[in-house]
Amino acid sequence: MKIRIEKLGPRTDTNVAGPEDQKARALEYLGKRNNLEIACKQLAELLKIVKSLPELSKYFQSVELQHNSGSVQFEHLWTIFPPGEIVYSELFMNEPQFFIVKDCDAEKDSEESLGGGGGPNEVSWSMVAWAYDWDGIYFKRVPVKFKFEQYAGSKVISTLHCHPLKFHKSENSSLSDEMFRDSLENSLFERGERFTELCLKSKGSQMFDYDGFALSHGSGFQNQIEEDYDAMMRRFSSRGGQRNRERRPTNPRRIQGRVMVDFEAYLHYSPFPSNPGPMGSATFSRRDTECRCSICVANAALRDSQKMNWDGLKTRDHFEDLQFKLCPPRVLGYHLDSRTWLELNMGSYFASQIDGAQAWESCLKDIKELRSSDAFNKLQLLPTQKSLIKDLVRYHSSGTSSKPMMTDIIKGKGRGLVILLHGPPGIGKTLTAESVAQLAGKPLFSVGVSDIGLKPAEVEQNLEALFELAANWRAVLLFDEADVFLESRSSHTSDLNRNALVSVLLRVLEYYDGILILTTNRITQFDIAVQSRVNLGIKYDDLQREQKLEIFKNFIEQLKPDQVEQKDKILKWFRDEEEARDWTDGLNGRQIRNILFSAGSLAQEDGGKLKLEHISRMAKSTWRFHDSIKTVVDDARRRAEVGRK
């Protein structure tokens, strides 16, 4: 509805001021408090007159009747979304979320927004409401665009994908709608407290146990690392934000294990960085219609409606309750096991069995015991090697306030702890790295050649970025299968590229002050300069029979009595039977694990209890395959024997 006010009467003044003069006079007039109060009263009276006009009275009665019945026609959608209205929607994995209406557009929707837009002939109506989010440095409002396709007749307001909170209804709860909304608000307040707590975690305390569903945004790291984080934020802001359609999330999948909750890392290092960060199916608006002139900023009513003073906050010390309730249902982070960037669900909602109220349970749990030596104690290494590793790792000062006893002549050099693990596959190198991280109470941040690249021009930049991220997370950095970076440099021109890779690694290693573990299955020539930068090197040999028995026993002992049949018989078979010796001869620890895991799958199919026959079937099958390729494997092993020149 548009009302056009025509000329009300003849003008008597002869000196007509220009537009700028009129604006200045109006602002001066409204700037006086008494005049502003008078203007508001007069405007209210004018609205009463407008509503009472015969031409419009039926319209207002119709809209009021629809609202009272909880329904609305498409052409009247704008009437239920006044600026400042709290609305409800579910953009992230069907989790409830509150927004505040910013503005709306009653014209045909032709705006292209972040994340996609409608076609030129598409009839729709859009509304922009803002969520409250964290960008790694500041809490801020984020404009989200909600699009409504045209429909015939009336729709129940609570069935709209976005609707005012006051119309939100309970479908299953025994509570009244008002009590249900109150319980929902309480749950979102609790979730918001947890959200802000996670956002403000200090470096080195961002690792959590996670068990829930998440949206994946891929693995790896962006090729061109921004050197200046603030510059990246300004670049995104100048574009009105960025959403790359190629990085739309996959379907929700179950994620378990250790995760890093770190918005800044996601926005800085993920392969598809964006600002605002992704929020489920949210489409972020490009429009910036908010006036930031001194008059609007000083306007108390506008400030209260749009919460302009909520932007740029670095703490939650003076948060209002509503700020907590507006926080999103997800955090951004990184899954250490799968090496993927994720939108992590904050938690799940359920109806309380006591009163039917909405209750909330977090998917992110604080780790009760960061340091653990359980896995380390089960490593099949010499006692002297285990003792040395344990002492070096536990007393390494990286990421702590303690200072080393001695320092290099050049400040900042030589403070890292570099451990090299080399030997054939499947004998515990990766397990050692995982155990070391648990022992140190740190995340294990694993990277490979695919993350670093093989072009010297990009390797140094990528290595520095990954080392920086590992330092921020206070992580143990695992560089798996680092063969190409460890082999001896050559004077041949054909090897210049490889020489450059080794030189880059050596240069970056000099100033890394964290724990770095390098693993390799093969080194034909070990560069002497790399040797000088390694604090501890461990060569792994093939497992002895006693070590294999310990590995086998460690897995079997995990089983509960109702999961295994005749446990003692199984252990005796592996220890004493010639059949077991023959079938496991030449196998490594990983292959023994695979035999037991596969036998467990057979047991699940055969009633649920692990039996000796399940293990012997898989052991025999594995031995046959191993025997069929033994010649090829042995030749490869001989070529990969470590030699030093």
N, C-alpha and C positions, 0 to 999 in steps of 0.2 A: 504494500500500500504506500503510495506517495501522495503527499498533500502539497499542492503548490499554492503559495500565498501571492495573490496578485496585488497590484497597487491598491492601497486602502484609501487613499485620498490625495488631494493635491499637495504638493510641496510648497512651502512658503519661503524657504531660505533661498537666497540667490547664489551664495558661494557653496557649491557642492564639492565636498572633499573627495579626493581620490581614494581608491581601494586601500592603499597602505595606510593613509591617514585614518580611514574608518576603522581599520583593524587595530591600529594603535590606540584609538580612543576607546574602542570596545574593551580591549585588554586592560586599559587603565581603569575603566569603569568597573569591570568584573573583579579587578584586583582588590577593590575595597570590600571588606567583609560585609558591611551593611548592604551595599548594593548587590552583592552576590546572593544574600539571603532574600532580598526583595525579588530578585530575578527568578529564584527558584520557586517562590510562592506564586509569582505571576505565571510561570510556566505550568505549574500544577493546575492553576485555574484554567489556563488555556486548554489543557488536556481534558479537563472535565467538560468544557464546552464542545470540544471536538467529539468526545464520546457521546454526547447528547444530541448531536446533529441527526436529523431524520435519515439522511443518506447513509449514515454509518452505524446507527444504533443496532440494526439487525446483524451487521457484521460482527460487532463486539459481543452481542448476545450469543451468536453462533459459536464464536471462538471460546467463550466462557463455558458454554454448554459442553463442548468437546473436552475441554480441560477437566471439567467436573466428572465426566464419564470416563476419563483416562484414555481418550483416543484423539487423533489429530489427522487432518487431511494434509496431503502433500503441500498444497499452496500455503498452508498455515504453519508449516514446520518452524519457521523463523520465530514464531511467537512463544515457543517453549524453550528457546535457547538464547535468552538475553545475556549480554556480556556480564561475566562474573558468576554465572550459574554453575554449580557443581554438577558434573555429569558422570555417568557410569558407562564403562565399556570393558571389553575383554580382548585386547590386542595381542597379548602374549600368552599362548598356550591355554586359553580360556580362563586365565586368572583375572580376578576382579581388579579394576584400577579406576581411580578417580582422576578427573581433569577439570579445568576451569575454562569456561567459554571465553574466547578472546573476541572473535567477531564472526560474522556470517555473510554469505554472498547469495542473494536471492536471484541472481541472474543465471542464465545457462552456464553451466560449469565448463569453462574452456581453459582453465589454468593448468599448465603442466607443472606437476609438483614432484618432489623427490620420491622416487619409487614408482612412478607411472602416472598416467592421466588418461582421461576418457577421450574418445574420438570427437571430431569436430561436430558431429550431429547428435551426440549423446545428450539427452535431457536429464539433468541431475541438479542437485543443490548441495552446496558444501558449507561446512561450518569448521572453523579453526578453534581448537581448544588447546590449552597447553598442559603438558605434564611437567613434573619436577624431577630433574635428573642430575647426575654428577658427571663431569668430564675429565676426572682425574686430578683437577686442581680446584674447580669451583662447583658449587651447587647453582643450578640455573633453571629457568623456565625453558621448555622446548615446545615449539608450536607443532601440533599434530593436526592433519587435515582429515576430517570425516566426510565421506561422500554418501549422499542419499539418492538412490535412483527413484525416478518418478513412479508413483503407484496410484491406482484408482481407489476412490472411496476413502474410508478412514482406516487407520491402523491403531491398534492398542499401543500406547506410548512405550510401555515396558518391554514390548517385543522388538523395538528398534535396536539396531546394533550399538547405537549410542543414544542414551536418554538421560534426562535429568534424574539425579539421585532420588529426589522426592517421589518419583513415580516407580522406583525400583521395588519389585515385589518378590516375596519368597514363594517358591514353587513347592518345596517339600517340607520346610520347617513348620513346626507346630506353633511358632511364635506369630504374633501379629506383624503386619508389614513394618510398622514403626519400630517395634522391638527388634525385628530382624535387621533393619537398617542400622540400628544402634550397635548391635553385636558385630555387624560387618565393619562399621567404622572403628570399633575397638580393635578388631583383628588387623585392619590396615594400619592403624596407629602402631601396633606392636611390630608389624612387618617393617614399617618405615623406620622405627628405632633400630632394628637389626640392619636394615639397608645402610643407614648412615654410619652405623658402627663399622660395617665392612668397608665402606668407602674410605673411612678415615684411618684405617689400619696403617701403622708405620711400616717402612721398609724392613723386610725380614720377618714380618709377622702376618703375611698375606696368604699363607698356605692353610687349607682346610680339607677335612674329609667331606666328600660329597656323595650322596646317593639320591638320585632323582633323574628327571628328564631334562634335556637341554636341547637347544638349537645350535647346530654346528655351522661355522662359517669358514671351514677349510683349515688346512695346515700350512706350515711354512711361514715365511716372513717376507714382507715387501722388499722388492729388489733395491729400490732407492730409499735409503733411510734418511729421514729428515734430520738435519743436524740441529735445527732450532725448533724446539717443540712449540714455543710461542708463535713463531712464524707460521708453522703449520696450522695452528688454531686461527690465526688471522686470515690465512688463505681460505680455510673452510668458511669462516664467517663472511668473507667478502662474496662467496658464492651462495650464501644463504644456506649453507650445509651441503652435504654430499651423500647421496645414496647410490651405490653402484648396483645396477640390476643384476649383474653377474654374481654378486655375493649374497643374493637372497638365500635365507637359511634353508637347510634340508628339513625334512620332517623330524619331529621330536624323537630323540633316542635316549635310551637309558644310559646314564653315565655313573660309574662308581670309581672311587679312588681319590687320590690327592689332586687338588686343583689350586691354582693361584687366582685370587680375586684381585684384579688390577685393571682399572679402567684406562689409566694412562698408558700402560703397556699395550692394551688392545688398540687404542687410538694411534699409537706411535709405531708399533711393530707388526701388527697383523697384516696379511697380504692385501686386505681391502679396508684400509683405514677410513674412518668417517667421523664427522662431527655434525649433528649429534650421533651418538653410538646407536646401533640397531636396537629396536624394541619390538620384536615379534613382527607382526604385519603392519606396523605403524608406517604411515606415509607422512613425511615431514613437509610442512608448507614452506614455499620459497618466499611468500609475501612477508614483508615487514612493514606493517601499517601502524605500528605503535609510535606515537609522537613522543619525543623526548625533550621537548622544549621546556624551559623553566616553569612556564605556567602549568603544563600538564603534570610535570613531575611534582609540583607543589600542591596539586589538586588532591585533597584528602580523600574525596569520594572515589576518584579514579584510582588512586594509589591503593585504597582498600579493596577495590574490585579486582584490579589486575595484578596486585602484589609486585609492582615494579622493583621495590626495595629488596625482593628475595633473590635477585640475581647477584652473582659475584661473591657469595658467602663461602668462606673456607672452613668454617666450623659449624656445628649445630648448637652452639651454646645458647643462642637466643631464638631457637626455632619455636614457632607456634605449633599447636597440635595439628592444624590443617597441613602444614608443611610435611609432617611425617606421613599423614594419610595420603598425600599426593605422590609419594615416592613410588617408582615402578616396581613390578613384581619380579624383576630380574637384575642380575649383576653381570658384568662382563669379565671374562677370565680365560684361563688356559688350562687344559687337561694335560697333566704331565705324562700320563701313560700313553695316550693316543696322540699326543702332540698336536692338539687341535684347539682352535680359538672358538669360544662358546658363549652363548647367552645362557646363563645358569638360572634355573628357577629358584627363587628365594625360598619357596615352601609350598605346601598344599593346604587346602581348606577342607574342613569336614564339619558336619553337624555334631555338636556335643550330645552324647547319650543322656546327659543329665537334664538339660533344659532345651536342647535343640538349637542353641545359639551357635553362631559361626566361630570355630576355633581354628588356630593356625599352627602348623608345625614346620620348622625350618628344615630344608634339605642340606644346609651347610652347617657342619658341626665343627666346633673347636677340637683340635687334636689334643687328646688327654695327655699323651706322653710323646713328646717330640723325639727325644733320644731313645733309641732302642738298640740293644746289642743282640737280640734273638737271632736275626738272620746272619749277623756277622759271626756269631759263635758256631754256626753250622757250616761255615765255609770250609772246604777241603784244602786248606793251606797249611804249610809248616807253622808250628807254634811261634817260631821266631819271626816269621813274616807277618803273622797276624798281630803280634805284639807291637811290631814296629809301625804298621799301618795305624793301629789303634792310637798309639801315643802321638803320632804326627797329626792325625786328623783332629783328635780331641783338643789339642793344645794349639792348633793353628788359629791365629788371631784375626783372620779376615772377618769383617762385619761386626767386630766387637770393639769395646773401648780399650782393651788391653793392647800394650805395645810390645813389639818383638824385642828380644834381648839385644840384637844387633841389627844394623841397617846397612844398606849399600852406600858406597861413597856418593853415588848419584841418587838423589831423593826419589823415592817411589819405585825404584827398580828392585827386582828380586824378592818381592814379598809374597809371591804366590807359592802354592804347594802343587807341584806337577808330578803325577804318578803315571807311569807307563805300564800297561798290562799287555803282554804279548804271548802268543802261543796258538795252538790249534783251536778250532771252534768247538763250542759246547762243553768247555771244561771250567767255566765259572768266571770269566772276565766281566761280563755284564752284571752278573749276580754280585760280584765283589763291589762294583760301583754302586749298585743299589744298596748294598749293606753298609757301605761307607757313608752314604747320604743319611741313612737311618741312624747310624752311630753318631753322626755330627748333628742330627736334628735339623737337617736342611733339606730343601727340595732337591730332587735330581732332575736337572735340566739337560736333556739329551738332544744333541744336534748331530747332523751328518754332513757328508760332502754335498748333498743336494741342497742343504740350507745355506751353505757357504759359497758354493759355486767353484768353478775351475778357471775362471778368467782372472788373472792377477789384478786387473783394474778394479774388479768388484770384490775380490776376496778380502782385501784389507779392510774395506769399509764394512763389509758384512761381519767379519770376525770381530771388529771393534764394537759393532752394534750388539752382537750376541754376547760378547764378554760384558758389555755394559748392562745388558738385561740380566745376566746371571749375577752380576754384582748387586744390582738393585734388589733382586730376590734373595740375596745371600745364599745362592744355590751352589751345589756341587755340579760343575759343568762336565758332562760326559761327551767327549768327541769320539764317536764310535767309528771303527774302521777308518782310521786316519792314515792309512798306508801312504797315500800319495803325498802327504805333507811331511812324512818322516824319512823317506828314502834319500840316500846320499845324492848331493848335487853333482853335476857332471860338467865338463868343459865342452862337451859336444853342443853345437848350435841347435841341434834337433831337440835338446833337452832344456832349452832356455825357459820354456813355459813352466816346466816342473821345478826348475831351479828357483823361479820367481815365487812359486807357491810356498816352497820351504822357507825362503827368505822372509816372506810376509808373516808366516807363523812365528818364526823366531823373533821378529821385531815386536809383534803384539804380545808374545809371551813375556817379554822383558818387564812390562808394566802391569801385568795382570796380578791382582793381589788375592784372588780367590783360590778355591780348590779345583784343579783341572785334572781329569782322568782321561788319558788317551788309550784306546785299545786298537789292536791290529792282529789279524790272522797271519799276515805275511809281511816280512821285510827282507828283501834280498840284499840291500845295502843300507845300513843305518847311518844317517848323517851324524858326523861327530859333533857338530854344533848343537844338534837336538839333544844328544846325550848330555851335554854340559848344562842343559836347562832342565833336565829331569831330576827331581829330588829323590825319587824312589822308582826303581824298575823291577818288575816281577815277571819272570818267565814261567809259563804254565806248561807242564808236561802232561802226557796222557795219564788218565786216572788209573791208580792201582786198584786191585780187587777190593781191598779194605775200604777205600774211599767210595767206590761204587756201592758197597754194602751200606755205608752210612747214608748216602743219598737215598737209596731205596728205602731204608728204614725210616728216614725223616718224613717221607711222604706217607708211608703206611701208618705211622704213628699218629698222623692227623685224623685218621678215620675213627668215628665213634663205633661202639660195639654193634649197633644196629645197622652199620654200613658195610661191615666186612664179615666174612665167614672164615673161621679158623685162621686168625691173624698169625698165631705162632707157627702154624704149618706153612704159611706163605713165606715168612721170614726164614724159616729153616730151609725151605726149597731154594731160595736165592743164595743162602750161605753155603749149603752143603751139596746140593745136587749137581752132578756133572752136566746135566742137561741145561741148567741155568747158567753155568759157567760158559758153556759153549755158545749159547745164544746171546750172551751179553759181552762176550769177548770182543774187544775192538770198539764197543759202543761208548759214547761220551755221556756226560751228565744230562744234557738236553734230551738225548734219545731215550735214556732211562725214564725221564719225566714223561716224555710223550707216550711211552709204552703204558705207563700207569694211568695217565689221563684217558687214553683210548680204551684201556681195560675198564675204567670207570664208566665210560659211555656204554660199553657192552653190558655192564652190570645193570645200568638203568633200564636197558631194554629187556633184561632177563630177571626182573623181579626186584631190583634195587640193592642187592647185596653183592659186594665184590668177592669173587671166588678165585682160587688158584687157576682154574681152567681159563678164566678171562685173561689173566696176566700171561699165562704160557702161550695162549693163542697169539697175542699181540707181540710177545717176545720172539716167537718163531717167525712171524711174518716180517718183523723188522730185521731179523738176522738174515733172512733170505734176500731182502732188498740190499742190505749192506754188503753181503757177500757177492752179489751180482755186479756191483760197481767198485769192488775193493781195489782192483788194479788201477782204475782211473783216480780214485781218491788217494792212493799211496803215491802215485806219480805227482799229483798236485802238491801233496805234503812235502815231498822231497824238493820240489822247486821252490817252495815257500819257506824252507828252513832259514832261520836267521843267520846272517853272516855279517861280520863287522870288518871294515877295512879302514 
